[in-house]
Amino acid sequence: MAESLIQYEGGEVLASLEDRTITGLLIPFNEIGRTNAGRFMVEAGAIELPADPAVIGLNLDHERSQPVGRATRVWAEAVGIMATFAIANTPAGDAALADALSPSGTRRRLSGEFHAVIKAAKAIGGNLWGAALVGQGAFPSAMVLAADTPDEPTATSSSRYVTEYTDEAGDTWRRVEETTTTITETSTADAEDDPDAEDDPEGETTVTATATVPATQIAGAPVAVEVQARQTDARDVFAALNTLRTDRQNPEALAVLAALNDVTTTTLSGGVEPAHWLGQINQGIAYQRMFLPLGTVGTNISIAGKKGFKIKRGTEAAPVDKIDGAWAGDKTAIKSGNGFVQTAQSTRRNWALGEDIGREFYDLPGGAEVVASFLALLVEDYHRWSDESALGDYVAVAGAAVAADTTKYPATYPKALGMLIQGMLALGKIKADGRRDLPTFAIANDAAFEELAYASGGEQNLPAFVSIAINSAIAGDAGLDNKITIVRGDVGAPITAGKGAVIVGANYGIEFDELPNGPLQIDALEIARGGIDKALHGYLQTFKARSEAFVKISL
C-alpha cells in the first residue's frame, strides 16, 4: 500500500518582522478537519516529526515551486503540532512576511504537508515533511482527491488559543480567544483516481488531501465550551499596533483597535497591586536649636555644677571702676585700695520623658522603624525645651529694656538697625567695672527682625564697622570680623506694645553644658505586662558668667 501526500490546513500564524520568523499551528489534534481525503482527525503521536526541522520547507499555497522559508523548530503541544519558520531573505520571502503581518493579508494560515494512513476517520500513522502559507479557506482544486469517509452535512468544532506579542518598549501583550465554528457543506469535490492506490480490505486508505480547520489553537489550552464567535482576529490586533507605530492615523488599524474593550485600572486591578512603601515621609525640617548655640556650649556638666569667682575693686558696698595709683614720688606715701570677691554658681534644669512600648514592636517585623521615629521625635522635643530655656536665660540676664534713642538714628536707617547699633555700642562701652564687651549676636522680635531682614541687603548704607550676617538657624562664624548673628525670637515685651525690641549679647556671657550626644536613653523590660520601657533624660546646666555682656534695646 503506497503512502500519499496529505496537506492539512492548521491555523493562523504569528509573524515577527525583526526576527523574520513565522510561528503557528500546523496540525490540530482531536479536531475533525475538512480535507480532500474526507473528514478525519489527527491524534497526538500519530504523525512522526522529523529529527531535523530543516527538512520542512515552507511554500505558498502548496506550490513547491514557490519556496519562502524553512522550519527552524517543530514540536508537539496538547493543542497540536506547532512550527517556527525562518523566512528567506528573498523578494518572495519579504512579500510573504509582509502579507502575514498585514491585517488584510491573503495568506495568514499555515497548512501542513504530510504522508498519513487513515482508518476510521483517524490518521493512524505518517510523517510530516512540508508546510505552506495559505489563505482563509483557500484550497487548490488540483489537490482535491477522493475522501475515505462519507460527507456529513455539518461539522462543529470548538477551540481556544492564546497569543502573545512583545513590543519594542518591552511590554508583553496577551490575547485569549475562544471560538466555536459550525461548517455546512454546500458542494462536494470530484474525486480523482490515484493509479498508485491499492484496495484495502480492512478499510485502510492512503490519500493525498488538503484539509481546512477553521478553528485554531495557539499556545495550548483545553477545548472550550461554546462561546460567542470572536469579532477581532488576534493577528489583526498586533499588526494594527505595529502599523500605528509609524502611521498613527491609519484608518484600517484604528478600525481594528476600535473593537477592543477598555481595560482600565479601575475595572481590572481590584486593588491587588502592591503600593510602593516609602517609610516615614518628609515632615519638613526638624527643629534646630537657634538660641542655645549663641552662647558657649560644652559638656562640662556635673552633679555639683560650676562655681567660680570674680575679683572687683573697692568694696561690695562701694565698688569702683578703677583705683587711682598716681604717686608724687620722692619718698612720698603711695596710695592703696580695696578689692572684694563675688562668687557665681551654675543652675541646672532637668528634663525626662518615658514610654511603655508593647514588645510586639520589637519582636515582629515592621515595628522597629516606627519606634525609632517616635524616639527621634522625643529627642527633638528635648532640643526645643533646651533652646527655649536658653532664650529665657538671655532675656533674664539682659534685664530691663533701655529705650531706643531714635534721635541719633539716621533717617535712612530702619528703627531696628538703629537699635542694633545702639546695643552694640552699649556693649563696647567701658562699664562700671572698667571692662567692655564684644557683641557677637542679637535676638530680635518679629517686628525688628523683619526690618533687619529687608535692610541687610543694603550694606552700602551701613556704617563701616558693622557687618551683619542674618541667620535663621546657627552661625559658625559668630564673633569673627565684627559679624553679628541675628535670629528671630521672643525677647520679652517691648516698651511700646507691637514695636521692635532687640537683645544684643556676647557669646562668652553665658555658658551652657549638657550631656554628650544629647539626652540619655534608658531601657527596661516590663516582663509581667509584655512591654519595654524607654525613657529619655536630659539636663541643661546654665552658668551666667557676665551679665554686663547683655543689653536690651526697645522702642
NORQUICOR-V79080 format. One record per helix or strand of 2 or more residues. SS is the DSSP state (@ for helix, = for strand). FROM is the first residue (numbers start at 1). TO is the last residue. If there is no record, write none. Layout:
SS	FROM	TO
SS	FROM	TO
This chain:
=	5	16
=	21	28
=	33	35
=	38	42
@	53	55
=	57	60
=	63	76
=	80	87
@	91	101
=	109	119
=	122	134
@	141	143
=	154	166
=	172	184
=	205	206
=	210	212
@	234	246
@	251	258
@	265	268
@	292	294
=	296	298
=	307	314
=	339	345
=	347	358
@	360	363
@	368	398
=	402	403
@	406	408
@	415	428
=	441	444
@	446	455
@	459	461
=	467	470
@	480	482
=	483	488
=	501	505
@	507	509
=	510	514
=	520	526
@	527	529
=	531	544
@	547	549
=	550	554
